[in-house]
Amino acid sequence: MDQRKQLIDAFNSLCLELAGADLSDSEYPIQMVNRLISLASVMRASDVHLQPSSVGLELRLRIDGVLHCCGFIPSSSAHRVMARLKVMADLVHYRHDLPQEGRIIFADRNQELRISVLPTLHGEKIVLRFLSGPGHFRSIDELGYPPDVAKKLRDLLQETMGAIVVTGPAGSGKSSCLYACLRDLASGANGIQRSIASLEDPIEVAVDGVAQTEVNPSVGLDLASGLRYLLRQDPEIIMMGEIRDRETADAVLQAALTGHLLLTTFHAGSASEAISRLLEMDLEPYLIRSSLRAVLSQRLVRRLCSCARPCNDPAEACGLPVEEFFVPTGCEKCAGTGFSGRLALVEFLTLDSSEVARAILAKSDSRTLEGKAVEAGMTTRLQRGIEAVRGGLTCPSEIRRAFGLLSDERFLPAERPLSPDFTPAVADDNDEFEQEPATDSVGADSAGEDAATVDGNGSGLESEAALSGELSFAAEASGETVVTDDSSR
């Protein structure tokens, strides 16, 4: 059974059960919302989309980074379901003309969702993002990073000053990485207690031992000004929200020079592009060189299910320099998708190389910076992806989805072979790493951008029998699977 049919059948079962339950007008939306969230959790979705149309609400779930359509909630019930979600998040339920954001917390199952409401042509669109409870942001060792990357990251966290930047697209696990670093630092594993603070937008999860502050621009507390206040609190380690402008970037780098260890995120295509973007913000090259310790860049790709079949067809290689690899087929275990969980492809650019330092001071472009970093020993994400394909962990179409059209030129900087102990990182769904089906879904990238959990050997999606036994779903289902990549077999 393919995943589209499984989702639609589950949604139909819920609709039929609720239709026959003779529920009152007030009980129906409560039951629908609760079971809708349960379905999404069981299917290990990172996001739930309720897209308005002329006939009702289209329900779509993002699973392993790809959107799938489940069906429709008819117009007669749609407004009650939307109102229920807004009430649960303590939003203004009678306003339909303004964007709203909030949170929904299920204390009994340690589950939290972030809700975003936005007016559209046919009504309000709601997107729910699953966030993890405190126990699901893993330590660095549990993130599944290659051993060399994990060791370098742990070593850098023992420094007393400098900036570590985590970069990647939305939903690539950036938040999961930062929260894992905070947990390791707050645990005082090396026997030393340090003053740790964070300035976040928003706070995604509480971390014991960290003084967390949420920015509030309406009262003048943005990231740049908040950092100035925070520096008077005697912090040793500061975790900052995403760098979005020159003012914030300058404040972060200046703080990193004054005896503080800074952890932050930044949207860039690669580690070298992150440095190039900082240079393009007209930041002084010497400031970047002196304050920046490392840039960690990662991207998530779907992990092949055990049902994958071997292939040596060059047409299926998508331009990758591989001769033998595996491609997805689909089975009941993976609900016909051919994938189960996700991998993080990681590159770690450290600034301890004199050649990299000189390239920064010369304001070199990202291509030159990457070449110097590779010469100094860095393995690029693309090369890790190629090794993951050769190892049967993912397929060429996933690498193409993650990196776009590939040419021979893209392989030149990373032709250096990987170390024998290379193991691709196993990551999850959101802007954060992905969770077990029985627990909350994160998000990251907390999709983490960016909350989600790692599913290295998980069985993936529940079978149809398990779903129908655990959940039942409402109203007519229609629609097609919405695939965001070209990873079809």
N, C-alpha and C positions, 0 to 999 in steps of 0.2 A: 504494500500500500504506500502511495506517495504521501509526502507530508501535507500537501494541499488537501487531499481527500481526508486525511486523518484529522486535520484541524477543523474542516467543515463538518465532519461527522460529530466531532466533540461539541461543536457549537450547536448543531442541530439537536443533539441529545439534551443539552441544557435548555434550549428553547422549548422543546416538547415537555420536559419535566415541569418547567415553570408555568407553561400554558395549562397543564392539567392540575396544578396545585391550588387553583381557585384562590389566588392571592389578592389581597386588597390593593388599591392604587398606591398606598404607601409602602406595602411590603414588597411589591414586585421590584422596584429599583434597588432595594436593599439586597435582595437575593441575587438579582442579576449582577450587580457590581461585585459582590463577594465572590461569586462563582467565576466571574470573568477574570478576576485577579488570581483566583486559584488555578484556573486553566493556564494563564500566562506563566505562573510560577512553576507548574508541573512541566510545561513545555520548555522551561528554562529560557524564557524570553527576557531580553534586556529592556525592551520598550513595548508599550501598548499604544497604538494609534487609533483614535476614534475620529475618522474623517467624515465630515458632513457632506451630504449630497442631496439631490432633489428627492430621493426616495427614503432617506434615513441616514444612519451612521454606518459607515464601513469599518469593520473591525480588522485591524492588521497587527500582527506580532512580528517583532524583529528577533530572529533566532540565529545565533552565530553570525550576526552582522547583516543578515538578509531579511527583507520584509516579506511576509506571507499573508495573504488575505484569508480570513476565516469565514466571513459572511457579513450580513447586515442586521442591524437593529432597526426595525421599522420606525417611521416618523412618529407614529402614535405613542411609542415608548421612549424615543430618543431623548426628548426634553427632560423626562423624569430621571433617566440614567445620568444625564449630564448634571442635572441639579443635585443628585445624590453625591456625585464625586466632588462637586464644589462645596457642598455642606461638610463632607468629611475632611476637606482641606481647609475649612474655616474661611472660604472665599465668599465674595458677595454673589449669591446665587441668582439674584434677580437682575443683575447687570449683564448684558450680552454684547456690549459695545466697547469693551476695553480689555487689554491683555491682563492676565492675572497669573500669579505663581504661588505655590504653596507646597505643603507636605501632608502626606497621609501616613499615619503610624499605626501599625498593628502590634501592640505591645505583647499580646498573647503568643505571637509567633515570631517576635523579634524581627519584624519586617517593616521597611520604610520605603515609601515611594515619593518621588518628586513629581508634581503636577504642573503642567504649563497649559494655559488656556489662551487661545488667540482667535479673534473674530475673522471669519472668512466669508466668501460670497454666499454660501448656503447655510451659514450659521457658525457656531463656535467649534473649533477643532481642539481636542484635548489629547495631549501626549503624556503618558505616565512613564517615568523612568524608575526602575527598581534600584534601590540602594541597599547596601549590606548593613547588617548589624556590626557591632564592634568586633566580634570574633571572626569575621570573614575577610578582613583585610590582612593578608598573610605577612609573615616575616620575609626578609629578603631571600633566605634559603628556600622558602616555599614558593617563590614566584616562578621558579623553573628557569631562571636565567642560566646561560652557559657558565661553567665554573669560573672561567677567567673573568667574566664580567661581574659575577657576584662577588668575587674576592676584591676586585678593584673598587667596587662600590662600597663594600664594607670598610675597606682601608681608608677611603676618602671621607667617610662619615666620622672617622676619628680625628680628622683635621680640626683645627680651632678657627680657621677662617677660610674664606673663599666661597664661590658660588658653584652649585651643581644644578644644571638645567636638564629637565626631562622634556623631550619634544616628540611630537607625533601628531597625526590627524585626530579629529574628534573620535572618541570611542576606542582609542588604542591602548588604554591601560595606564595612562600617565598618573591619574589620581591613585590608582592601586599601588603604583611604585612609590609615590611619595608617602602614602599612609603606611606602607610596609617599612619604609625608612624611619618614620616617626615612631612606630611601635618598637623597632629594634633599639632606637636611641633612648626612648623613654623607659625601656626595661632595665637600663643600666647593666647590660650584660657584662661589660668589662669592669664592673665594680665602681664606676665613677658616675655620680649623679650630676646631670647638667641641666641648666635652665633652658627649657624648650618652650617656644611660643609659635603660634601660627596666625596668619591673617588670611582669611579665606572668603571666597565669593562663589557659592555659599559654603558653610560648613556641611560636609557630607556625612561625617560620622564622628562621634566623640572618641577621643583617644586619651586614656588615663595618663596623667603625668604631663600633659601638654596644655598650656594656657591658650585656648582657642578663641579667636575674635572674628566675628563676621563683619564684613564691610557694610557700610550703610551710607551711600553717597548723599541721601536726602538730608543727612545731618552733618555733611562735610567729612565723613570718614571713608575715604577711598583708599586704594592700596598705597599710593605714594605718601599721603598724609598719615595714614595709619601706621606705616613703617616708622615714620619719625617719632610718633608717640611710643611705639613699641620699643624703640631703642633706649628709651628712658626707663624701661622695666628690667634692666640688667639681664637681657637674654644672651645665651651663648649660641643657640641654634634657632633659626627662624625659618618656618615654612611659609612661603608666599603663594597667593593665587597666581593665575596666569599673567604673564607680562603682556600687556596689550599696547603700550605706548612708550615713547621715549622717556617721559618723566619717570614712569615706574621702573623701566630698565636701568636708568641712571641711578635711581635711589637704591635698587638692589645691588648693583655693582659697587657703589660707594660704601654701602653697609658691609659688603663682603671684604672690603679693604681695611675695615676698622675693627677687626678682631671678632667677626661673627661668621658662622657657617650658615649660608643661605641655600635653601632648597626651593626651586620654583619650576613652573612649566612654561612652555612656549610653543606656539604653533609654527612648525617648519617641516619641510619635506624630508630633511635628513639632518644629521649632526652638523655637517659642514654648512648646510643652508641656514641653520640657526645662527651660526657665527656671522655669516654673510648678512643676514637680516639685521643683526645688531649693528654691524658696520654701516648698513644703509640707514639706520636711525640716527646717523651722525654722532654716534658715541666714539669717543677717542679710542683708537686702536690700543694704546698703552693701557687704558683702563680695562678693556676686555682682556688683554693679555695678562695683566697683573691680578685681576680678581677672579676670573673664570678658572675653575679647576677641571671641569669635565662637562661634556654634553652626552646624555644618553638618549638615543633615538630608537623608537620601536614602532612596529606595525603588526597588526594581527592578520593572520590568514586561517582559514578553516582547516581542521585536522581531518585526515581521511579516516573513515570507519574501517574496521577490520575486513569488511567485505570487498575492499578495493581490489581491482584486477590489474595484473601487470600489462604493460604496453610498451611498444618500441616504435610506434608510428610517428615519424617526424612531424606530421601535420598536427599531432596532439601536443607536441613539445612547446608550442607557443613561442618559438624563437629562443628557448633556453638551450644552453650547451649540454644537453643530457641525451643519452641514447636509450637507457632503460629506466622506466619509472612506473608509477601506479596511477590509475585514474579511478574516479568514483563509479560505483554501480548502483548501490542502494539495496537495503534489506529492511526487515521489520525492526531490527535493532536501532537503525538510524532513521526510521520512518521514511525510507526511500530517498533520502537526500544524498547519501554517500559520505556524509561528514558527521563527526562527533567531536564537539569542542573546538578550541582554537589554539594556535601556536603564536608566540610572540617572537618575531624576528628582530634581534637587537644589535645595535652597533654602539660602541662606547668610545667616544673621542676624548682622550685626555690631553691636557696642554703641557705635558712634561717633555715634549719633543722640541728641540731648538728649531727644527725645520718648520714645524707647525707654528711656533711662536713668530718666526720671521715672516711667514706667510700672512699672519694676522696683522703684524705691524706694517706690511706692505699693502694691506687692504686687498689681498688676492681674492679672486672669485671662488665660489663654492667648489667648482671642479678642481681647481688647484689645491685648495685646502684639503679636499678629500684625498687627492693623490698623495699629498705629504703625510696625511694621517695613516693611509694604507702602508706607505713605505715605513712608517714608524711602528707598524704592527696591528693596526685596526682592521677588523673584519667588518665589511659592510653588511647591511641588512639584506641586500640582494644576494650576496654570496652565501649568507646563511640560508636564504630561501632556496638557492640552488642545491645546497647540501641537504636541506630538508626534503626536497624533491627526490634526490638520489637515494635518500634513506627511506623513502616510502611513507614519509610523515604527511606530506601534502602533495598536491598535483600542480602541473605547470599552469593550468588555467587560473588557479588561485594566486600564483605569483604574478601572472599578468594582470589580474584584477587589482592586486595591491600596488603594482609598480607601473601599470600602463603598458603601452607598446614597447617592446624591447628590441634593441639593436645591438650589434656586436660591440659597438663603442661603449655601451653601458657595462660590459663585463671587464673592460681593460683594467680599471684600478684595483679590482678585487680578484685577479687571477691567482694570487698567492694562495696555496692550499691551506685549508683549515687544520687546526690541531686535531690529533686523533681522538681526543676526549670530547669533541664538539657534540653538544646536545641542544637542539633548539628549545627555546623556552615554551612552556605550555601556558597559554593565557586564556582569559575568558571573554565575555561578551561585551561589556560596557566599556565606558571610559575607564573601567575598572575590570579586575579579573573575575571570571565567571564562577558560579557556585554549584554545589550539588543540587539536584532537583528538590530535595527535601528542605532546603534552606532558602534564604532570600537570594535574589539575583542582584548583582551589583550593577553597578555601573560603574569601566570602564571603563578610560580610557579613561562610574562611575563612573562607552561607550561610552573623564574622565574623563570636557569633555571630557567630558569625559568623564559610572560605577559598574563591575562584573567579577566571576570566579574561575579558577583554573579547573579544567576538566581533562587532566592528562590521560586517564584511562577510563573515563566514565563511559557508561553505555549509551550516552546520548539521550535521544528523546524516548519518552515512554511509548510502549506499544499501544495499539488501538484498544486491546482488551483492558490494559491497565487504566487507560484514560476513561473508557466508558464505565469502568467499575468505580472510579473515584469521582468523576465529574459528570454532570449532565448539562446540556446547553440548549438555549432558547431561539426562536424565530428563524425565518428562512435564511439560508446561507447561499451566497452567490459570490462571484468574483473570481479573479485569477491570481495565481501566485505572482507576486511582484518581486523580481529578482534584480538586485542592484549590480550584478556583475555578469560576466559572460562565462561563468564556470560550469555551464551545462555540459554534459558529457558530449 
